[in-house]
Amino acid sequence: MGMKGKCILAAGLVGFLLPGNIHPASAGESFITSPLPLRNMYPPMMRFLDPVPDSALRDYSNWDIGLHQHLSSIYQGDQWPANQLLADMELSVTDLTVRKAITQDMDLSVQLSLLRPFNGVMDQLVKDVHKILGVPGSGRQFRPNNSFGYYFRPGSPGGWQGKNRWEVGNTTISLRKQVIAGDGWAIAGLTSIKLSTASSARGLGNGRPDVGLGAVVSAASDHWFMHVEAWGIHTFTKDVAAGAFPAVKYHPYVRGSATLGWKYSDQLALIVQGQGGTSPYSSGIRQLDKLPLIYSFGLQGETDSGTGWTLAFTENGLTQLTTQDFTFSLALHWQFSS
């Protein structure tokens, strides 16, 4: 599918979901106790389905529209200087998520993404911070500041060569159904399919769909709330024959998240969140095979007019592999009733 076809598909999905006549829902429908809308921004992992954490407690009677903007700094390189894999960039990701209730306890959502890998402006700052904190540079010191590089065995079967340019990301379609609810708690079943609308030749898609089944448990009191979510995901990506290079195999993997939040007021919450799982790769390369783990800190609020907002900072986990170095995120959220 070419760029024009991907844009038509994205526009068609948005047009299918958006209602013809919408108006703001009541201000009482707050989203501040939901998880932070974040995911792994390491491009080799973004080729696969990585669900954004969800809640089992949200209102199912309205349209939800979320616009999420993320800016990440990324450096991963193996076997320097003769790299098979290199990811050296800053990455802008804009996600549009549209959700529509189907029944009183079930809804459908579509997430569309626009990506901009580029050479960046923060490399010297990152190097200085690493030096002050005594954190290993992981090879950054061997690359010129603010240079772009993204490839995996370019020219070989299953390889890719990224470019410094605008890109359409993958499309994710998800279904959520509340299966049981009590006083201040609920459990919801989740299912999702990722369509590989991003370029596989440039390392942003895998050329095949991924499907996932999951569940989320949510609970909330007057001041505290929490969410625990787990997924099993199957990818239809085919293994790559060894040939002149080590074989790359793909296999089912898991994802999960845990969110803990404290409501400062009815319009502001402080949230900490961890996300991780296993890798879909078996390649013998640590920057593909290690367990991805990120943790995030954020503020989530709502204005008097009912517009929700999120500010968050995401850091990579203890392995320093298979994730972005860090991400700054800003999200806006609106609810509508038909």
Buried (B, 14 or more C-beta within 10 A) or exposed (E): BEEEEBBEBBEEBBEEBEEEEBEBBEBEBBBBBBBBBBBBBBBBBBBBBBBBBBBBBBBBEBBBBBBBBBBBBBBBBBEEEEBBBBBBBBBBBBBBBBBBBEEEBBBBBBBBBBBBBBBBEBBEEBBEEBEEEEEEEBBBEEBEBBEBBBBBBBEBEBBBBBBBEEBBBBBBBBBBBBEEBEEEBBBBBBBBBBBBBBBBEBBBBBBBBBBBEBBBBBBBEEEEBBBBBBBBBBBEBEEBEEEEBBBBBBEEBBBBBBBBBEBEEEBBBEBBBBBBBBBBBBBEBBBBBBBBBBBBBBBBBBEEEBBBBBBBBBBBBEBBBBBBBBBEBEBEBBBBBE
